[in-house]
């Protein structure tokens, strides 16, 4: 399933969400401009490689933050930032810009910690905003379970567009991540990880679902009639 848009109207301009999208884009174009050797050095310096982390070397801990702004391919960054574009504005609206920024960064670090401890290959560099964005998705589910996501489902050669309740769309997404993550725990299927940080997705989503309420604005939330608009 590929999300097209949701039916939540944001009351404020999502400045932090747009800044995150822009920063990720700028860093990706910087990666794209590097030579192969320069890119290798860049990844080695700023990607999160669990095997290289040491508490005795504070610099080796920095990638828990910097990895969130690196991406490995056009598909990787476009899919991540599209999801952030759809769900992030409403979460920022509910939290307020500053608390949303803190939530995003802490969620990304929490997701990376889960991947750090459960990865099947500690020598594999971890890049991408997926963990932080998964936290945003978890927060969205907590705040807007009755929202609907306009979704594209490829059925053979015919495009199929349906409106999926957010609780189903995000719930199914989480189940698929959990299933894939559990597969990587079995030694005989560890190769199923395939370079995807499944546990970062799982950990980020769980963080968002559990902790989003702590970051929510204390202002009285809108009613559902105020939040939703027709298609």
N, C-alpha and C positions, 0 to 999 in steps of 0.2 A: 504494500500500500504506500502511495506517495501523497503526502498532504499538499493541498493547493492553497488553502486559507482556512481561517476559522471564522466564527460569527460573533466574536467579541469586539466591541468598539472601545478602543483606548481613549481615556479622557484627556491624557496629556501626551506631549511629544516625547517619545522614548529616546532621549538624548544619549543615555549610557548604552542602550542596546545598539544604537547606530554607531557609536564610537567603537564598541567592541567589534562590530562588523567591519568597520573601516580599518581598524588596527590589524585585524587578522588578514584582511586583504592586502594591506601594505607590506606586512611581513612576508606573505606568500610571494608577492611580486619581487621582493628582495631575494628570496630563495631562488626564484626563477632566473634572476639576473646573474647568479653566481656560476662560476666554472665548476666542473665536477669535483675538483679537489677542494675548492673553497666551500662548496655545499657540504661535502663530507666533514670538513672541519667545523662548519656551522652546526650541523646536526650533532656531532660529537660534543660540542660545547653546550648546546641549549636543549637538546632532547633529553628525556628522562630515561636513562639506562640503569635499571636497578642494580646491576653488578658493579656500577661505578660509584654508587652512593656510599659515602662513609661519614659517620658522625664526627670523625676527627678532622674532616675537611669541609668546612662550611660552604665553600664554593660548590661542592658536589651536590648540595641540597637545593641550590638555586633552580635547577631544572624542574622541580616540583611546581614552580610558578611559570617558568618560561616555556615549557612544553605545550602549554595551552594555546600558544599563539603561532605554533608551527603546524604545517600540514604537508602531507606526502604527495598529493596529486590534485588535479583540478576537480575530479569527482569528490574527493575527500572534503575539500574546502567548500565547494558549492553546496553539497548536501548538508554539511554542518551549518553553514551560515543561513541557508534557506529555512532550516528548522528553527534557528535562533530568531530569524525575522518573523516567523509566524507566531511563535509562542512567547518570545521574550518581551515584546512591548507590553503585553497585558500583565505579566509578572512584575515588570518594572512599575507599571501603573499602580499595582496593588501594594508594592513595598515602598515606593519612593526611590528616586534615582540613586542616592548614596548607598542606602541599604541594599539595593539590588546589585550594585557593583561589588560590595563586600560579599554578598551571598554568592554571586557568580564565581568570584575568585576562591573563596573558601570551599565552595562546592567542587571546583575543579581540583583543588589540592586534596580534598577528602577522597575524591574518586581516584586520583593518582595513588594515594596511599593503599587503597584496596587492591588496585592492580599490582602495586609494588610487592605486596605480601602474597598474592595469589597467582602471579604470572607463572606460566610453565617454562618460560625462557627469559631469565634475568639479563641476558646479553642483548635482547632485542630492544632497540630504542623506541620510546613511546612519544608520539607527537599527536597534536590535535586538540581541539576544543570539545571533543565529544563528551568527556566527563562532566565538564561545567555545564554544557548544554543539556545533558541528561538531568542534572540538578534542576535546571529551569523547567524541564518537562515534568519532573516530579512535583514542583511547586505549582505548575499550571493545573495538574490533576487535582491537587488539594484545593486550589482556589476556584476552579471552574469545572467541576465534574460534569455539569449539565451542558457545557458548551458542545458545539458540533463542529467537526472538522470535515471540510469539503475535500474528498479524497479520490485520487485516481487509482484504479485497479486495472492492470492490464489483463484482459481475458482473451487469449489467443491474439487475433489481429484487431479486435474491436475495443476501443477505449470505453471504460465504464467509470462514470463519476457518481459517487454516492455521498450522502451526508452520514458520517459516523460519529456517534457520541464520543466525546473526549475520553470518557472512562473506558470505553472499549478500544479506541485507537491506541491510547497510551498503555492500557493494560496489556493488549496483545503485543505491543512493542517490547514491554518489559519482560513478558514471558519468553519471547524469542531470545532476548539477551541472556536471561537466566539459564535457559536450556543450553545455549551455546557455551556459556561460562562454565556450567557444570561439566560439560564434555571435556573441557581443558584440564579438569582436575584429575582425570583418569590417565595414568601414564601411557596406556596403549592408544589413547585418543588425544594426547596433548598436541599433536600436530594440527588438530581441528581449530586451534586458535587462529591460525592463518594470518598472523600479523594484526589481528583486530583486538583491541583492548576491551574484551567483553566485560571484565570485572570493573573496569572504570565506568562503563555505562551503568552497570548494576549498582555500584556503590554511589555514583552521582545521583541516580534516580532516587535511591533510598534516602540519601541525604536530603534531597529536595523535598520529598514527601514528608519526612519527619521534621525537618528544621524550618521549612518555609513559614510556618506560623509564627516562629520567633522573630522573623524579619518583617512580617506584615505590618503595614501602617496601622496605627492605633485609631485612625479616623474610622468613623462608622462606614462600613462597606456599602456599596450601592446594592439595590435590590436586583434580582435577576432581570426584571423588566427594564431597568436602567442599563444593564450590562450588555444585553443581547440585542441584535438588530436583525431584521429579516434578510434573507438572501437576495 
